[in-house]
Structures are given as C-alpha cells and as structure tokens.
Amino acid sequence: MTDDWLDLEPLAHDACILELPLAPLCGPDCLGLCPECGANRNHETCTCTEKTDPRWAGLAGLGAFEAIPEWRSDDGSPQEEDLEVEEPKPARVGLDAGGSSRSLCPQCNRAKLPHVVCPHCGWYKGRQAVEVN
C-alpha cells in the first residue's frame, strides 16, 4: 500500500492462475499430449511407457479397491450400516488392549473416550450435547 493505493495486481494474478486447469485440454474428449515425448495423442500413438517413480514402486501391487478401507464405499463415503452408532464394549478405565485411554462419563458412569461426547447419554462437559435415542 502506497499513498492510499492498494496494489491488487498480485492478488488478481494469483486468483487467475489458481483457476487455470493443471492439464488444459482442447475438449472433453481430448487425450492430451504425452508428457514424455510431447506427441499429440489425438493424432498419433506414442510408444512411451509410463515411468514409475522408484519411491512409489512398493505401491504398484495395490489394486484400486485395496486402497479403500472396507468400511467405506467405492465413492469414499461411509456405508449406511457404518453410520449407526455401535454400542461400545465395556472397558476398564486406563489403557485397554488397543492402547487408547478411557474415562468414565460423570453423567451415566459408563466408559467413554476422553474429550468426546458420551455415546451412551450424549453428555459432554456437564451438559447435554447431543440427543441419544
């Protein structure tokens, strides 16, 4: 800012650059250019093979669905049956077999994770935070 003027050119430039596509294509069915040889894939077939970065080579054996946790659907959203709150198993206060600490809810005296709403009664920090059916 100089003499009551604010230079917005850098901000406008950055905003425009961020809106540009990472790989601009001429149309929705365009195959683009080969990143190795630069051949136009719409007009010719390149013989380049995709090189795998050796740091990622260990992940080459994973399939697309193996990378998605079982409790998620193919689109990445939780599955319907996983949205229901499961009744937690009773746990002792302190460290359990999984290594997570537990505390007792002061309202219902049942085991719960610390710093979270009690899944049994819905209380947190001395007040009703959520309704539990």
Buried (B, 14 or more C-beta within 10 A) or exposed (E): EEEEEEEEEEEEEEEEEEEEEEEEEEEEEEEEBBEEEEBEEEEEEBEEEEEEEEEEEEEEEEEEEEEEEEEEEEEEEEEEEEEEEEEEEEBEEEEEEEEEEBBBBEBBEBBBBEEEBBBBBBBBEEEEBEEBE
